[in-house]
Amino acid sequence: MPVATTSDHVDLRDDLIRLVTSRLLDPLEILLPQADLADLRNQVRIDAEMWAAQLLGEDGALAKQVAIRLMAVLYPGDTPFDPPDTWWATPLGRVTARRAGHPSKEGVSFGVAGAMLGITRQGVHDLVSRKKLLRHPDGGVTVDSIRARLDQRREL
């Protein structure tokens, strides 16, 4: 897998800082107004650099592990994580699609596949008919074939 660009890293780092701050630190600040969170905010900036490097780095297993850990912490819930289609266009959504696939599904609808790939539903139909994406036995498209397609596009 080719090395990510500096722009990819910066966009992902900034997205991670925004998400961790808005989902974790800002609520803490509301609940604990006397708490000094300056050190935590600084640590998030430092760790976001590391997470971005790991997510975009050469170690695919580590990248998948980091993506899954971030999903579990940033999007907790009693039901499997099923983001809106627009989420897949975010820096974290794009790297998650490529490194971990869909966090809770082996197959996704043509609409979700399109969102993960950044193309239209019709584009997904075309790729399936040309055998560039694989149908899932339960309908839709396999997440593994989406990840393979994303890796192939990144190499071009």
ChimeraX attribute file (.defattr): number of C-alpha atoms within 10 A of each C-alpha:
attribute: neighborCount
match mode: 1-to-1
recipient: residues
	/A:1	12
	/A:2	11
	/A:3	11
	/A:4	14
	/A:5	10
	/A:6	9
	/A:7	9
	/A:8	15
	/A:9	22
	/A:10	16
	/A:11	15
	/A:12	25
	/A:13	24
	/A:14	16
	/A:15	18
	/A:16	23
	/A:17	20
	/A:18	16
	/A:19	16
	/A:20	18
	/A:21	17
	/A:22	13
	/A:23	14
	/A:24	13
	/A:25	18
	/A:26	14
	/A:27	12
	/A:28	14
	/A:29	13
	/A:30	10
	/A:31	10
	/A:32	11
	/A:33	10
	/A:34	8
	/A:35	10
	/A:36	10
	/A:37	15
	/A:38	10
	/A:39	8
	/A:40	12
	/A:41	16
	/A:42	12
	/A:43	12
	/A:44	20
	/A:45	17
	/A:46	13
	/A:47	15
	/A:48	22
	/A:49	17
	/A:50	14
	/A:51	21
	/A:52	25
	/A:53	18
	/A:54	20
	/A:55	26
	/A:56	24
	/A:57	16
	/A:58	14
	/A:59	12
	/A:60	16
	/A:61	13
	/A:62	16
	/A:63	23
	/A:64	21
	/A:65	15
	/A:66	19
	/A:67	24
	/A:68	19
	/A:69	12
	/A:70	18
	/A:71	16
	/A:72	14
	/A:73	12
	/A:74	15
	/A:75	14
	/A:76	11
	/A:77	9
	/A:78	5
	/A:79	7
	/A:80	12
	/A:81	15
	/A:82	13
	/A:83	13
	/A:84	9
	/A:85	15
	/A:86	12
	/A:87	14
	/A:88	22
	/A:89	15
	/A:90	13
	/A:91	19
	/A:92	22
	/A:93	23
	/A:94	19
	/A:95	23
	/A:96	25
	/A:97	24
	/A:98	25
	/A:99	25
	/A:100	21
	/A:101	26
	/A:102	26
	/A:103	18
	/A:104	13
	/A:105	12
	/A:106	15
	/A:107	23
	/A:108	21
	/A:109	18
	/A:110	21
	/A:111	19
	/A:112	25
	/A:113	28
	/A:114	21
	/A:115	22
	/A:116	27
	/A:117	22
	/A:118	17
	/A:119	13
	/A:120	15
	/A:121	17
	/A:122	12
	/A:123	16
	/A:124	25
	/A:125	20
	/A:126	13
	/A:127	14
	/A:128	17
	/A:129	12
	/A:130	10
	/A:131	11
	/A:132	15
	/A:133	23
	/A:134	18
	/A:135	20
	/A:136	16
	/A:137	9
	/A:138	11
	/A:139	11
	/A:140	21
	/A:141	25
	/A:142	23
	/A:143	27
	/A:144	19
	/A:145	21
	/A:146	25
	/A:147	21
	/A:148	16
	/A:149	17
	/A:150	20
	/A:151	15
	/A:152	11
	/A:153	10
	/A:154	13
	/A:155	10
	/A:156	6
